[in-house]
Amino acid sequence: MMLERGSIRGFEHRRMVMLFSMMDGENEVCCAVSNRAMDEMEHVAWTADDQREKQFLRLRDRIELHASRKFQAGAFEGQPPGIVLRTIDFRE
């Protein structure tokens, strides 16, 4: 079962990730995608922090597809368990 779209939480400067969520039925799954992964997907050297949400929106479908795949594989990290997407997750 694929996850459904959740909410955008915003860019976390300390970890350099965009935080978002996905829904597994009524259960919310916390997710993050690294800024480097988003930059590599767009083939840019660096995106300004204040442009990260716009960047995420452009890449959202692809990011959420990969988050669903990691969820199905049970590739959770952290406490509480969530999905973290890095550059390597988008290499095919």
N, C-alpha and C positions, 0 to 999 in steps of 0.2 A: 504494500500500500504506500502510495506517495504521500508525502506531507503536503499540507495546504499552506498557502501564504499566510503569514502572521503580520507582525508590526515591525516598523523600523525604530530602533532604539537610539541610533545616533553614533557618531564617531567617538571612540575612546582614545584620546591622545596618549595616555600612559602606555597602553598596549599596542597602539597603532593598528586598531581594527575597527571595522564597522560592525556594530551590534544590531542584530535583528532576531526575529523569532519566526518559527514555523509551527504549524498546528498538527498534532497527531490526534485527530478527533477533537476532544475537548481539552487535551493536554498540550500545554505550551512547551516547545522545545527551544531553549536558548541557543543562539547561533552567533558566530562571528566569522568575518572574512578579513584577511590581512590587507593592509593598504598596498603592499607589494604585489599581492596576487591580482588585485584590481588593476594596478598600473601595468602589469605584464599582459593582462588580457586586452588592454587598450593600446599596448605598444607605446607607452609613454614613460619617460624617465621619472617623473614625479608629478603628483597632483596636489594642489594646495589643500590643506586640511578643510578649509571652508567650502571646498567643492566636492568633498567625499560623498555627501549624500546624493548629489546629482549623478556622480559617477556610479554609485551603487544602483540607482534607479535605472540607468542605462544598461547595466549588466545584470539586473535582478533576476531575470528568467534563467540565465545560465548559472548564476550563483545558487539559486534555490534548487535547481535540478541536481547540482552536485551535493548540496546539503541533504537532499532526500536520499541520494545514493549512499552517503556516509551513514545516515540514520539507519537505512536498511541493512547495512553491513555491521551495525552495532559499534561504530567507531566513535565512541563518546570520550570526552576529556573533561577533566576538572570536577569541581564540586560547586554547585550541583552539576551533574553530568550534562554536557552540551556538545554541539558540533562546532569545530573550529576548522575553517578552510584556509589552506595555505597555497602558495604557488604550485607546489607539487600536485595538489588535488585537481588542477586544471590541465595538466599535461596528459595528452592522450596519444 
